[in-house]
Structure formats: C-alpha cells, structure tokens
Amino acid sequence: MISRIFSALVKHIDSFLMACLFFTLMVGLFVLYSASGQSFARVYGQGINIVVALSFMWGAANIAPNQLERIAMPLYVLGVLLLIAVALFGSISHGARRWLSLGFTQIQPSEIMRIAMPMMLAWYFAKREGKLTMVDFAIGALLLIVPVGLIMKQPDLGTALLITASGFYVLFLAGLSWKLLLGSAVAFAASTPILWSMLHDYQRRRIEILLDPTQDPLGAGYHTIQAIIALGSGGTAGKGWLNGTQAQLDFLPERTTDFIFAVFGEEFGLLGIVLLLVLFSFIIMRGLVIASQAQSTFARLLAGSITLTFFTYAFVNMGMVSGILPVVGVPLPLISYGGTSMVTLCLSFGILMSIHTHKKLVAT
C-alpha cells in the first residue's frame, strides 16, 4: 500500500533531474549557512522556501502539457494586466515600483511573466506551425516587448533581462532566421547611443563601473571589487567552509543573495566552482534532452526556453560576480536565498518534468 502511494506521488517526477536539483539545493544550504554568518534562522527560512517550491514543482509536474497550453494565453493576459496595475497603483520600495498590494498580501507580477512569457509564445508558434511568416515573428516580438517594457519601467533590469531571454529563446527555437538575428545585432549596436540615453542613471553607472570598478571603490564599484577579491583569494581548493574572510568579516555585500557565488568561490575554490558547474550542466543537459524528445511543438519550445533561460540565469549571475557583466540583481539559481525566485525556478522544472513524463499520453 505504502509503495503504491509513493509510486503515485513520484510518478511524474524525473529522477535524474530531481537528483541534480536536490544536490544543488543542498550545496546552496551549506553555502547559505556560511554566508549568513552561521545563521540557523536564515537556513531554516530557506528550507521552508525549498519545501514550498518543491510543492509547486510537484503540482506542475502533474499537470499535462496540453492543459498548460490551454492556460498559456489567459495567464499571459493576466500577467500583463497586473503589470499595468503595478504601473498605476503599485507600491514603491527603494525607488522601484514592483509590488502590487492585494490587502492581505503583496505580489510581484513580473515573476508571473517568467512562466507566462515562454508559455504564451510557445502557444502562439505552436498554433502557427507549418505556416510561419515574418509577420508571426513580428507579432511574437511585440508580445515580448509589451511586458518587458512595463517591467523595465518599474525599473527591474534583472527580471526584464531574464524574461527577454525566455521569449527570445522561443523565437529562436521556432525558426527565427540567422540573417534576421545578425541584422538585429547590427541594429542594436547602431542604436546604442539611443538606448544609453533611455537608461536610468543608476543603470548607466553600473555599466561604467563594469568597465572600471576602481573609479568608485567605496561606492558603486565596491560590490564588484570585493567579489573579485573573494573569488581570487579562493585559489584552487578554497579556504574551507566557514573560513572565507570576505564573507565572515563582512566585507562582501549581499552575500546571501546576489553575491553568494563569491562566498562559494572563496571557500571552495576552483574545484568547488567546477563541481557546481557540473551540476548546472547536468540540469541543462537533461532539460535539452527533454526538449528534444517532446512530442508537441508547444512542449518542445517551452522546454527549450525553460532550460536555456536557466542557463542564462546562472551565466548572468556568475558573470556579474566575476566582473565581466554589470550588476543587474540576478540571484544564483537554486543557491541564493529567496522564496519567489526559488518557487519560479522549481515551477519551471516541474513543467519540464510534466513534458517528459506525460509524453506517452500525447496522441501521435
């Protein structure tokens, strides 16, 4: 009886992907304990976040892809309407208007778009399969631009970047021409002066600091300088768990969230970073395998976008901490402290598992 109940509960859980996620989450808890100044309360809070996130993952894994396809457009429309509501009535915190108060709680609608955006575009291109034209890609780009523009206005550059990536990957996997991509890259480069003028002052400052963080070592460049010192001082084998001076002596800011990778690199060194990269690579490879085996266009595009967006998530954070990308406020996936990002990530992985385990139920 117990074995049957257990089998039913894990029926739609991909064992390999789940194992990779579990080990990565455990690494995250160990690093968080050190980064938080050995705070059991912070680790306990993250443990609660993980349990909630895994519950969402299990729920998503048990929803068939064809049911996800049905809710793609309503979820996208709801997300856009909530973003408009944020622009009109949202709560302002630290100079940004990102939250919408519902009376009993607050929500951040931009997080909804991390799931809704790739689902919407995958739904649209699946409906147009076999008759795609450049007009369809233009419509897809418009569907992407509207929510991204609303999110950048908040402003929230990090989330806007991730949602842009998730939408772009669907466009690319749907067959976007390489010639158009090259032309777009040239147009982007040509429009750099215009885009520069549209950025907020703090966003321009982040790019300037990227080029030379020493121009403001105690201000805007402090995060990058301290992170680079932490990574470099870790050497090959690291200083050992709980022995990182940059974190333990409170030199490194945001060390439990955006800059936790610097704590990890200092304490576990190059060997630890390689191990973490291996875990991330296993997750990405498994996601790409699931995408390649998907039995519908919607499932293939969605799985591919989720997997490549996870790659972008990790790459941007590591690049940001290493000083090769500007600081944009993107946490390290599955490692950084935080409930909202953890739920969004695990929900995405639940969708991946659903696509894999429900594929035999899809009519051929």
N, C-alpha and C positions, 0 to 999 in steps of 0.2 A: 504493500500500500504506500509506504513512505517513498519507495523508489519510483513508483508511478507518479506520485505527486511531484517529486523532484524532477523527473524527466519532463513532465508537462511544463514546469516552471522554466526550465532551461532549453526548451525545445527550439526556440528562436534566438538563442544566444550562440554566436560564433565562438567556439572555444579558443582558437588561436588568437583572434583579435582580443578577446576578453583577457586572455593570459598576458598579452602585451600591455593592455591598458592597466591591469592590476599591478604589474611590476613597476610601471611608470608612476602610478599613483602612490605606491609605497615609497619609491625614491623621493617623490615630492614631499611626503610627510616627514621623512628623515631630514631633508634639507630645510623644510619649514621650521622644524624644532630648533635647529641651529640658528637659522636666520632670524627667528623671533626672539632670540635671547633665551632659548630653552623654556619657552612658554607652553605649558601643557594646555592652557586655556585656548591658545591660538590653534594648536594641533587638534584639540577636541572640536573646535569650531569647524576646522577644515574637514574633519572626519564626518561631521554632520552634513556638510556640503556634499561630500562624496556620496554618502548614503542617499541623499535626496536626488543627486544627479544620476546615480545608478538606477534609481527607481524610475526616473524619466526615460532612461535608456531602455530598460526592460519594457516599459509601456510602448515606446516607439517601435521596438523590435517585434512586438506582437501585432502591430498594425500593418496590414498588407499594403504593398506599394500602390495597388490600384485605388485603395482608399485614400492614401496620401495624395494621389493625383487629383482626386475629386476635391480636396480641400485646398489645393495649391492657390487657386485664384482668390477664393474668399479670404484666405489667410493673408495674402499679399495686399488686398484692398483694405483689410482691417489694419494692417501694419502702416500703410500709407496714411490712412485717416488718423491713426494715433500719432503719427509723426507731425501731421498738420496741427493736431490738437496741442502737441508739445510746443510747437512754434507760437501758438496763440495763447495758451494758458499754462504752459509748463513751469515747473519750479526752477528757480535759479540757484545754483550752488557753485561756489568757486568760479564765478564768472561765466558759467555754462548753463544753458537751459536744455537739460536732457531728460528730466524726470516728469512724469505725469501723476498727479495725486488723484487717487480714487476714494479718498476719505479714510478708509481703513488701512490703506497701504499705498505705496508708490511703485510704479512700473517704469521701465526704461524701454520704450517701444523699438529703439534701434536694435535691441537684442532679438526681437521677433523677426526683424528683417534678415538676420543672419541665416535663418532657416527658410523664411518665406521667399527671399530673393532667388536662390537657386531652384527652389521648387516651382516658382512661377515661370521662370524662363525655361526650365525643363518641360513643364506642362505645355507651354506655348510652342516650342520647337517640336515636341512630340506630335502635337496636333497638325503641324505643318509638314510633317515628314514626307519626303518624296516630292515636294513642290516648293521647296525653299527658294526664295529670291533675295536680292539685296534689300528689298523693302522689308522683308521679315527680320533681317539683322538690324536694320534701322529701327524697327519697332522694338526689338529686343533691347537695343541700346537705350532707347527712350524709357523703357520700363525700368532700366537700371539707373539712369541718370536722375529720375524724379526722387526716389528715396535717398540716394546718395547726396543729392543737393540739399535736401532737408536736413540730413544728418550733419553735413559739413557746416551748415548754418548754425548749429547748436552752440559752439562747434565741437566736433568729436572726430578728429582726423584719423585716429587709430581704427575706430569702428567703420568709418567711411572707407578706409583702405581695404579692410577685410571683406566688406560687402561688395566693393568694386571687384575685388579678386574673385569672389564666389560667382558673380554674374559674368565676368569675363571668361572664366573657365567654361561655363555653359556655352557661351557664344563660340568659343574656340573648338570645343568638342562637337558642337553642332555642325561645324564645317566652315567656319569663318576663314576667308581667303588669306593666305600668307601675304599676298600683294597688298591687300587692304590693311593688314597689320603693319607692314612696313611703311605704307603711306601714312597711317595714323601716327606711327612713331616719329616720322619726319615732321608731320603737322604739329605734334606735341612739342618737339624740340623748337620749332619755329615760333610757337605761341608761348614759350617760356616767360618772356617779359610780361605778357598779359596775365598769365597765371600767377606770376610773382606779385603783381600789383593787387591780386584778389586775395592773397593770403593775409591772415591776421598777423599782427606784429610779433606775437609770441611764436607763430609758426615760421616766420622768416628767421627769427632769432635761432630757432632750432637748427635750421639748415646752415646758418652762418657758424654756429657752434660745431656742427658736424665737420666743417672744413678746418676749423682751428679752435678746439675747445679751450686752449690756453689763453685765448683773448679775454675770457671771463672765468678764471679758475675757481673763484669763490662764489660765483653766481650760476649763470646758465650752463657753464661748462663743467660744473662740479660733479654732476651725476656721471658724465662720460669719463672724466679723468679718474674718479675713484673706481669705477667699474673696470677700466682698463688696468689699473694698478692691481686690483683683486685678481683678475684673470691671469695677468703676467706673473704675479707672485706665487700662483699655484704650481707653476712648473710642470713637471711630468707626472708626478704621483700625488701632488697636492700636499697641503699642510696637515690634513687629517680632519675627521669630523669633529666639529665644535672648536677647532683651533684656528679658524680663519680670522686674522687680525682686523681686516677691513670691516667685517660684519660684527664681530664680537666687541670691537672698540668703538662701534657706532660711527664709523667714517662713511659707510655706504648707505645712501638714502634709498627708500622704497625697496628695502632688501627682501621683504616677504612677498612682494607683488612683481612689479615690472623688472626689477634688477636681481631677482633671485638666482638667475643664471650665473651672475658674477660670484655669488656666495658658493654655488655649486662648483664653479671652476677653481676658486681659491682653495677649497677644502679637498677636492678630489682630483684636481689637476687635469692634464690632458687625457689620461687614461679614463677618468670618470666621464669626461665630455664625450670621448669616443663611445663609451658604453651607452650613454644617453642617446647619442646619435644613432646607434644601432637599434635601440628600442623604438625611436621615432621612425627609423627606416622600415622596420618590420611592420609598424602600423600603416605606413604609407603604402608599402608593397601589397599588404593584404587588402587595403582599400582599392588599389588599382586592379587587383585580381578580381575582386567582387564586381567592380565596374565592367571589366572585360567580359564577365560571364553573365551579366544582367540580360534578361530576356525581353526587355522592352526599352524603347528609346528613352522614355521618361526616366526609368530606373538607371540606365547607363549614364545619362547626362547628370542626373542628381548625384549618383555615387562618385562619379569622376570629379565633380565640382567639390563635394564634401572633402574628398581625400586631398585634392590639390590645395584647397583652402587651409586645411590643417598644416600642410607643408608651408604655406605662406605665413601662417600664424607663427610657427616655430622659427622660420627663417628671419622674419622681421624682428622678433624679439632678440634672437641671438645676434643679428646684425646691429641692432640698436645698442645692445650691451657691449658689443665688441668695438663700437665706434665707426662702423662702416655704413650705418644708416642713421638718419636723425631720430631723436627720441620722440615717439609718437604715442606712447601709452598703451602698448600691446603687451599683455602678460605672457609668460611662457606657458603654453598649453599643458594641462594636467599637472603642472608643478607649482605655479604661482598660487598664492592664497586668493580665494574669491569664490563666491557662490554662483553668481549669474553666469560668468564665463564657463564655469565647470558644468552647470546644467546645460548650457547651449552646446558645449562640446559633446557631452555624453548623449544628448538627444540626437545629435548628428550621427554618432557612432551607432545608436540604436536603429536609425534609419538604414545605415549600411548593413547591419545585421538582418533587418527585415528584408532588404533587397536580396540578400544571399539566401536566407532560409525559406523565403516564400517563392523562390523562382520556379520550383517544381509545380506550384499551384497555378502558374500563369499559363493560359492556353497558348499553344503554339500554332 
